[in-house]
Amino acid sequence: MRLWSVAACLLLAAPLTANEPITSMDQLVRMSECELLELYKAGSPGIVPEGFTPGRAIPKPGSKLTVLRSKMMTKVWQGKYFGDDGIMTNKFFGIKMIKGQVQQETSWLDGGPVNAIDYSQTSLIFKPYRDEFREIAPGIYLGVMWKRDDCKPKLLTWFAIDARCTPCK
């Protein structure tokens, strides 16, 4: 994903006028990047979820293959476990792995407040990555994954997590 497409959305997109409220991650997977950006900008950090939150990757939003790729990615990444100690652990391949520290910070996307997950102190594999997310509907969070690069961070992908009904896992 190129940061210039996000910049174009910030400059050119009209405010989102959704006819329906967001009630599922499936809706988000079917949106364009500009629509996701508008939802993200309108969101707030909300309360950091507790326990397991199912998740969906949203690769290349708006492309013809986004829905299929997102569905296939559920075999790889299933969501996030949030502990009450400020530590989050991802669920990959059905196993809890890749920890990150959760705290409220400033968004790298638009400078507003976000819940951020920093992996730099907790994971060798994910050390260059950072997630940030906002609540865009009650219990539904939209996020972006960044990779720290030599000069500036690179937006890699979008994701969603659903904290409304967390299964006991």
Secondary structure, 3 states (H helix, E strand, C coil): CCHHHHHHHHHHCCCCCCCCCCCCHHHHHCCCHHHHHHHHHHCECCCCCCEEEEEEEECCCCCCCHHHHHHHHCCCEEEEEECCCCEEEEEECCEEEEEEEEEEEECCCCCCEEEEEECCCCCCCCCCEEEEEEEEECCEEEEEEEECCCCCCEEEEEEEEECCCCCCC
